[in-house]
Amino acid sequence: MTKKLDDNLNVEPLIMEKGKKGRCAYSMPKRDIENFYLNKDLKGSELNLPDLCEIDIVRHYTRLSQLNFGLDTGMYPLGSCTMKYNPKLNEQLLACSGFSKAHPLVPETLSQGALQLIYELEQYLCLITGTDACSLQPSAGAQGELVGMLMICAFHKAKKNVKSKIIIPDTAHGTNPASASLCGLHPVQIKSNKNGILVPETVDKVMDDQTAGIMLTNPNTLGLFEENILEISQIVHSKGGQVYCDGANLNAVMGIVELGKIGVDVLHLNLHKTFSAPHGGGGPGSGPVCVKKHLIPFLPVPRIIKENNTYTFCENFPETIGRIHPFFGNFGVMVKAYAYIRTMGAKYLKKASQLAVLNANYIKECLKEVFYLPYDRPCLHECVFSDKFQAKYKITTLDICKRLMDFGFHPPTVYFPLVVNGAIMIEPTETESKESIDRLIDAFKTIANEAKDNPDILKKAPNTCPVKRLDETKAARQPLLSE
Ligand SMILES: *Cc1c(COP(=O)(O)O)cnc(C)c1O
């Protein structure tokens, strides 16, 4: 089946294709009783399983595991996604039975420790973001956006404002327009200026009394800080709107910028990027929403309240948007975030952001001679190049980034953000050493030379991976669901 599926897949065969009749992985005494079938229909039928000995099985799964690429094997500079190293200690803390065996149906009186952890984590996140309250219910960044937008809608409804639109810049994350549309708001796209950021006049032109507010990503998807955010928020507020900030990439600004103090009314964070939970791999995640005082009544319920040193869940908030997650959110992710914040402390959270920014700027400066840098100015945690210099050799972003795999790196984010043609978006993160960043830079420089001297090797890349260049859309267009 592997062969037929795609000749390109020169990998470990499926376990069903392995084995030799009569091999077995155990030795047990011969049975001395009659066969007994729970289901008579199955009598005499064979389960078509391969005959394998133990070492075949061990090697099969060990080899499969070695085909995987992850942060524990190499650098993963996927822009916007913050694939940074997460301390193993925090996983171990989560594994402590008091956390890992906590059950959401245990009464509050017996879960005080868990509730205290959630309560305190909310407070830390408010401190870090300069906001007044937080809900840890959303399970992902995009769900946090949805919750934030639902709250903005509830706020306007309570004030009897009729709003139908939301302003979204071209450098916002792709999930933003989707989240706003789900709330029935029509996204109005506006353009960033030649420096890759928003100018107040552009916002002023489209902001009217039908507009619920603005939804911007800061730092934006070009890795740039929206310097005019304070003025923009003043314009939006003066015309009755609210300011939503997508703060998924907080690792660029934590300990440095308090978004709630520069005009933002509501923002979400991705604990599964910035705060010690791995991102990718299907979760679980956590996308807490932080708000300023006037939006507190609309936060999802239940909320945790603290009275006389006792923590309880409270549903009694009449203007709430309701519940958006079974129970109270993904607790495991919260434990890791809590441990991360407590071990780092204010000083080192700030340092982490500074290093994330330093590393990205170092890459930007080292590579801008060989790859086109559309916005040549200091960046935050990521930098965006394109394949413009390589176009004359007919080499594209895809060729460049597939070739990077031959050098042992995960490719960066490609063809995003959309405002840059053929974008190559690199986010080194704060956890990579100078040595590994230098190796990445060397690999990119080698590839830039190859584009001139040996374009064929790029066109065929990856050359050394078990799976070669794939047809990117075939699996979706012609799915092979059974054989
Ligand atoms: C990752 C990301 C999101 C979406 O987060 P998910 O947890 O994947 O839903 C939203 N905005 C920005 C800026 C992001 O980087």
The ligand as an SDF file (V2000), in Angstrom:
LIG
                    3D

 15 15  0  0  0  0  0  0  0  0999 V2000
   -1.1270   31.1260   16.4150 C   0  0  0  0  0  0  0  0  0  0  0  0
   -1.8390   32.3720   16.2600 C   0  0  0  0  0  0  0  0  0  0  0  0
   -3.2480   32.4060   16.3480 C   0  0  0  0  0  0  0  0  0  0  0  0
   -4.1250   31.1730   16.4530 C   0  0  0  0  0  0  0  0  0  0  0  0
   -3.8880   30.3920   17.5730 O   0  0  0  0  0  0  0  0  0  0  0  0
   -4.4600   28.9000   17.6400 P   0  0  0  0  0  0  0  0  0  0  0  0
   -4.1870   28.4620   19.0260 O   0  0  0  0  0  0  0  0  0  0  0  0
   -3.7110   28.1210   16.6110 O   0  0  0  0  0  0  0  0  0  0  0  0
   -5.9270   28.9630   17.3420 O   0  0  0  0  0  0  0  0  0  0  0  0
   -3.8630   33.6340   16.2670 C   0  0  0  0  0  0  0  0  0  0  0  0
   -3.1470   34.7630   16.0900 N   0  0  0  0  0  0  0  0  0  0  0  0
   -1.7970   34.7560   15.9920 C   0  0  0  0  0  0  0  0  0  0  0  0
   -1.0610   36.0460   15.7910 C   0  0  0  0  0  0  0  0  0  0  0  0
   -1.0970   33.5690   16.0640 C   0  0  0  0  0  0  0  0  0  0  0  0
    0.2390   33.5760   15.9470 O   0  0  0  0  0  0  0  0  0  0  0  0
  1  2  1  0
  2  3  1  0
  2 14  2  0
  3  4  1  0
  3 10  2  0
  4  5  1  0
  5  6  1  0
  6  7  2  0
  6  8  1  0
  6  9  1  0
 10 11  1  0
 11 12  2  0
 12 13  1  0
 12 14  1  0
 14 15  1  0
M  END
$$$$
